[in-house]
């Protein structure tokens, strides 16, 4: 094989391992997004309050945040694939708990299982994609992998409500569980790329097993993105209805379509030119999207805001993840990925809770500009994180 053929093979992205990982990511996202959209309705149907619905919804992120730092270390100390399989199986078992449980405590237990699985799967699967991605196509690989997740985000809520309207919640749980176990089966065929004998295992400690210091600038960017994402996810429906739009689902659909397109295109730009070509415009677009919302009194404003937010978030997220991979050693990718998602989970919780308090006391006209300001602050992490690190390797 000549040098040109070797170079082409080394830069090939759509390998069987990458395709298997991406299809599994879509199946997991599809099943999860069906439940994210419909579980609050199920809680109310069981006689629960809106507070109960919020508790069940928020338990997932809280549990994931609780386990995330340890999973980052374990992904490095062990291997990626076992944690991917454990996480995916937890998705399936959580659906079984939802199916058998008919009370709020039972649903909370299901969310605990689901959140534990989320901390395993998202940390290990993203580290795995970093392992198998060609060096020159990292951002594109992360973008395509995230695009598979975005496709699940588009289809999940719509299909979920169609299922419960047609055949009920119990059949929804069968369907989501089936998707999770399908993802588990597909993930079996994704081969581990790291040689077990080459893994440098390090004992867990408070100093080395909680966060990756090199990942902190990117974790800050993830936190700022998470705050905007949490605010939009929690309050856009309430805000849209307060402006006279009774079906705010269109915002999420437009946002998800823009997200899908952006994640496919922006990754290539970030690889071909530079990370900042995706990161800087991404943060600016998301900031503008949130800044437009206080003025939104027509459908056109909401569509523009949803489009800009989808394009902005979809451009910035894969590029920041690629920047993270650039800066850390391969044996530290799991911990770094865990640190990144700890920042994002923290941002989602902060955006949902603290900005919710702002909206309650000062109104949405104040909350959305504050959310926009929090988003643009993420560029401070970029200014630090873009500096080259001598510890990173291919």
SVG drawing of the C-alpha trace seen along z (x, -y; Angstrom):
<svg xmlns="http://www.w3.org/2000/svg" viewBox="-55 -44 60 52">
<polyline fill="none" stroke="black" stroke-width="0.4" points="0.0,0.0 1.5,-3.4 1.7,-6.5 -1.4,-8.1 -3.5,-5.0 -2.3,-4.8 -3.1,-8.5 -6.6,-8.0 -7.2,-4.9 -5.9,-6.8 -8.3,-9.7 -11.4,-7.4 -14.1,-8.4 -17.1,-6.2 -15.6,-3.0 -17.8,-0.1 -16.9,-1.1 -17.9,-4.7 -21.2,-3.8 -22.1,-1.3 -21.4,-3.9 -23.4,-6.6 -26.4,-4.3 -26.4,-3.3 -26.2,-6.9 -29.3,-7.7 -31.2,-4.8 -30.4,-5.9 -31.2,-9.5 -34.5,-8.6 -35.6,-6.5 -34.5,-9.1 -36.1,-12.1 -39.4,-10.3 -39.3,-9.9 -38.0,-13.5 -41.0,-14.9 -43.7,-12.5 -42.7,-11.6 -43.9,-14.8 -47.3,-14.1 -47.2,-10.6 -46.5,-11.9 -49.6,-14.1 -51.6,-11.2 -50.6,-9.3 -51.9,-12.1 -48.6,-13.9 -48.2,-17.6 -46.2,-19.9 -43.5,-19.9 -43.4,-16.1 -43.1,-16.3 -40.2,-18.7 -38.5,-16.4 -38.8,-13.4 -37.5,-15.3 -34.6,-16.9 -33.5,-13.7 -31.9,-12.4 -29.4,-15.3 -28.7,-15.4 -27.8,-11.7 -25.7,-12.0 -23.8,-14.9 -23.3,-13.0 -21.5,-10.1 -19.9,-11.9 -16.5,-12.6 -15.9,-9.0 -17.1,-7.7 -14.5,-10.0 -11.7,-8.4 -13.1,-4.9 -13.3,-5.3 -9.6,-5.9 -8.6,-3.4 -10.8,-0.6 -12.0,-0.7 -14.5,-2.6 -16.6,0.2 -17.7,1.9 -19.0,-1.4 -20.8,-2.0 -22.6,1.3 -23.3,0.8 -24.8,-2.6 -26.9,-1.4 -28.2,1.5 -29.2,-0.9 -31.3,-2.8 -33.2,0.4 -33.6,1.4 -34.9,-2.1 -37.7,-1.6 -38.6,1.6 -38.8,-0.2 -41.0,-2.9 -43.2,-0.1 -43.6,1.7 -43.7,-1.4 -47.0,-3.2 -45.9,-5.7 -43.6,-8.7 -41.0,-6.9 -40.8,-4.1 -40.3,-6.6 -37.6,-8.4 -35.8,-5.0 -36.1,-4.6 -34.6,-8.0 -31.7,-7.0 -31.0,-4.0 -31.3,-6.1 -29.1,-8.9 -26.4,-6.4 -26.6,-4.9 -26.3,-8.4 -23.2,-9.2 -21.6,-5.9 -22.7,-6.1 -22.2,-9.7 -18.7,-9.9 -17.4,-6.6 -19.1,-6.9 -17.6,-10.4 -14.2,-9.2 -14.6,-6.2 -15.4,-8.5 -12.3,-10.6 -10.2,-7.3 -11.4,-6.2 -11.7,-9.6 -8.9,-10.5 -6.7,-13.2 -7.5,-15.6 -11.3,-15.0 -12.0,-15.1 -14.5,-18.0 -16.3,-16.4 -16.5,-13.1 -17.8,-14.7 -20.3,-16.7 -21.6,-13.6 -21.8,-11.6 -23.8,-14.5 -25.9,-14.8 -27.1,-11.3 -28.2,-12.4 -29.9,-15.5 -31.9,-13.3 -33.2,-11.4 -34.0,-14.8 -36.1,-15.7 -38.1,-12.4 -38.3,-11.5 -40.9,-14.0 -43.1,-13.7 -43.1,-9.9 -43.5,-9.7 -46.7,-11.7 -48.0,-9.8 -47.5,-6.5 -49.1,-7.5 -52.1,-9.0 -52.5,-5.8 -51.6,-2.9 -50.7,-4.4 -47.8,-4.9 -47.0,-1.3 -46.4,-0.6 -44.2,-3.7 -42.0,-2.1 -41.8,1.1 -40.7,-1.0 -38.1,-3.0 -36.7,0.1 -36.5,1.9 -34.5,-1.0 -32.1,-0.8 -31.5,2.9 -31.1,2.5 -28.4,-0.1 -26.8,2.4 -26.7,5.1 -25.3,2.7 -22.6,1.4 -21.3,5.0 -19.9,4.7 -18.0,1.5 -14.4,2.6 -12.3,1.2 -9.3,-0.6 -7.1,-0.9 -4.7,1.9 -5.6,3.1 -1.9,3.6 -1.0,0.0 -3.6,-1.5 -1.9,-3.4 -4.1,-2.7 -4.0,-5.2 -5.5,-4.8 -8.5,-7.0 -7.9,-9.9 -9.5,-13.3 -6.6,-15.0 -6.5,-12.9 -10.0,-11.4 -12.4,-14.3 -11.6,-16.7 -9.1,-17.2 -7.4,-20.5 -6.6,-20.7 -10.3,-20.4 -11.5,-23.2 -11.5,-25.9 -13.7,-23.7 -15.8,-22.8 -16.4,-26.5 -17.6,-26.8 -19.8,-23.8 -21.2,-25.3 -22.2,-28.5 -23.8,-26.5 -25.6,-24.4 -27.1,-27.5 -28.6,-28.7 -29.7,-25.2 -31.3,-24.6 -33.1,-28.0 -34.5,-27.2 -35.5,-23.7 -37.2,-24.6 -38.9,-27.9 -39.4,-28.4 -42.8,-26.6 -44.1,-28.7 -42.7,-31.9 -44.2,-31.1 -47.6,-30.4 -47.4,-33.7 -47.0,-35.4 -50.1,-33.6 -48.6,-30.6 -50.3,-27.5 -48.1,-24.9 -44.5,-25.8 -43.3,-22.4 -42.4,-24.1 -39.5,-25.9 -37.9,-22.7 -38.4,-21.2 -36.9,-24.2 -34.0,-24.3 -33.3,-20.6 -33.3,-20.7 -30.8,-23.7 -28.8,-21.8 -28.6,-18.7 -27.4,-20.8 -25.0,-22.8 -23.3,-19.8 -22.7,-18.2 -21.3,-21.3 -19.5,-23.2 -17.4,-20.2 -15.8,-20.1 -15.0,-23.8 -13.4,-23.4 -11.2,-20.6 -10.3,-22.3 -9.6,-25.8 -9.7,-26.2 -11.8,-25.6 -12.4,-29.3 -14.3,-29.4 -17.0,-27.3 -16.7,-28.3 -16.8,-32.1 -19.7,-32.4 -21.5,-29.6 -21.5,-31.4 -22.4,-34.7 -25.4,-33.2 -26.7,-31.5 -26.3,-34.8 -28.3,-36.7 -31.0,-34.0 -31.6,-34.5 -31.4,-38.3 -34.2,-38.3 -36.7,-36.5 -37.9,-39.5 -39.0,-41.1 -40.7,-37.9 -44.4,-38.7 -44.8,-37.0 -44.1,-33.5 -41.2,-34.9 -39.2,-36.0 -39.5,-32.5 -38.5,-30.8 -35.4,-33.1 -34.5,-32.6 -34.9,-28.8 -32.8,-28.7 -30.0,-30.9 -29.9,-28.9 -29.8,-25.6 -27.1,-26.7 -25.0,-28.4 -25.2,-25.5 -24.7,-22.9 -21.5,-24.7 -20.0,-25.5 -20.5,-22.1 -18.6,-19.7 -15.8,-22.3 -15.3,-22.7 -15.3,-19.0 -12.7,-18.7 -10.6,-21.4 -10.8,-19.3 -9.5,-16.3 -6.7,-18.3 -5.4,-19.4 -5.4,-16.1 -3.5,-12.9 -5.4,-9.8 -5.1,-8.1 -6.8,-11.1 -9.7,-11.5 -12.3,-9.8 -11.6,-12.1 -11.5,-15.1 -14.8,-14.2 -16.3,-13.6 -15.1,-17.1 -16.6,-18.6 -20.0,-17.1 -19.9,-17.9 -19.7,-21.5 -22.6,-21.1 -24.8,-19.3 -24.0,-22.0 -25.0,-24.7 -28.3,-23.0 -29.2,-22.8 -28.1,-26.4 -30.0,-27.6 -33.1,-25.8 -33.1,-26.7 -31.4,-30.1 -32.7,-31.6 -36.1,-30.3 -36.0,-32.3 -35.0,-35.3 -38.0,-34.9 -40.4,-34.4 -39.3,-37.6 -38.2,-39.9 -39.9,-38.4 -38.8,-36.9 -37.9,-40.3 -35.0,-40.3 -34.2,-36.6 -33.5,-36.1 -30.9,-38.9 -29.2,-37.5 -29.2,-34.0 -27.6,-35.7 -24.9,-37.3 -24.1,-34.0 -23.8,-32.4 -21.3,-34.9 -19.1,-34.6 -18.3,-31.1 -15.8,-32.7 -13.6,-33.5 -12.9,-29.8 -12.1,-29.7 -9.5,-32.4 -7.7,-30.2 -8.5,-26.8 -7.3,-27.5 -3.7,-27.8 -1.8,-24.7 -0.9,-22.1 2.3,-20.2 0.7,-17.2 -1.8,-16.4 -1.0,-13.7 -2.8,-12.1"/>
</svg>
